[in-house]
Amino acid sequence: MSLLLPLFSLHKTTFLLLALLLSVGGPARSEDGFPRAVQHALGTTTIPAAPERIVTLGWSSEDAVLALGKVPVGMPRYRFFESGIFPWNEERLGTTWPYLFEGGIDYEAIAALRPDLILGIYSGIDDLAYKRLSAIAPTVTYRSAPWSAGWKEHMELAGQALGRSEEAKALIEKTAYSLKAIGDSWQALRGKTFTFGTYFAGGSGIVVYLPDDPRVAALLELGLKPSAGIAALAAGNPGQGSVTVGMEQVNSLDADILIMWYGEGARTAAETQPLFMRLPAVMRGSYVALEDPVSVWSTSALSVLSIPYGFPRFLPRLAEAAERAGKEH
C-alpha cells in the first residue's frame, strides 16, 4: 500500500478498495479432485494429477498461476521490462525464477522443462500447435477465441486446470466487485463514452478495440460506455476484438475520453497526423496517452494481479479526462 500513497491522492473509498484488492487471496485452498477434464476451444484436456511443473504461453497465464499459489517453471519473456517479467509478478516469484521463453513457441525448450501442464489461455495457439504441445504435456487453451480470453475466463480455466476452482471463483468475484465499486467512487466516469486504441508508426490508421476485447470490457465494468463509433464498428464486425480505422475516418472515433497506448516512437508519429490532432478529445485534453510499459501492459494484459497494480495509476488519469470532457457538456 505504501507504494501508492506518494503516487496519487485517491478518493478514500477508492483507496480502501484498491488496498483490499492488492491483497489478492481467496478462501483456504482446497484441491479439486483429480484426474479432471477441462474443456476449451481446441478440445477436452485430461489432467491426471495436481500440476506442479507448469509452463505458461501467450500473455498473463502466469498471473493466474501465481494468484493461485503456484510458480511456473517456464513463461514468456516480456521484453519491455528489464527483468522480462511483469513487475506485479516479480515479488511473487521468490528467489527461483522461471525459464523465460523468447519469441514464439519453443517446443524443445518447453519439453526440456518436463511440464505436467501447459497453459496458453490468452494466446494464438492453433490446432497444429495444440497437438504438438499436447504431445509434451496436457495443454489448456482459450474457451473463447485466439487472443480473446478476458481475465475472468483466464482465471476460471486456470482454476479448473490447477484444481483450485473455488479459489479462482473467489478471486474473480473480488476483482469484479472492486472494479464496480471503484467505478462507483469515481462519479466523473459514470456514463462517459470512450474509445481505446493504438497507432503503429508507419500505419495507415488507428487500431481500435471493440467491446469483446478484454481491455474494453474491464472499462465497461467501471461504468464507462463505448463511443458511438465503436458501437457501430462492433455491430458491423461481430465477434472481432479490434479493427483498423483509416486516418481519414478517425473523426468517427471521437468520444468523451480517448485512450491510446503506444509503442516506442509511435506517439510522436500519431501526433504528427493533423486529423488525429483535430479530434475534439485531443483538443480539449480528454486524451490519455499510455506510453510507459507498466501503463501499457497493466491495462492490456489484464488479470487479478495486473488490475490492482496498474489501475491506481490509470484511474486518476481517466477521471481527469472525464472531468475535462464534462466541462463541455
ABEGO torsion letter per residue (X at the ends): XAAAAAABBBBAAAAAAAAAAABBBBBBBBBBBOBBBBBBAAEBBBBABBBABBBBBEBGAAAAAAAAGBBBABBBBBAABAAGBBAAAAAAAEABBBBBBBEBBBAAAAAAAGBABBBBABBABBAAAAAAAAAABBBBBBABBBGABBAAAAAAAAAAAAGBAAAAAAAAAAAAAAAAAAAAABAAABGBBBBBBBBBBGBABBBBBBAABAAAAAAAAAGBBBBAAAAAAAAABBGBABBBBBAAAAAAABBABBBBBBBBGAAAAAAABAAAAABAAAAAGABBBBABAAAAAAAABBBAAAAAAAAAAAAAAAAAAAAAAAAAX
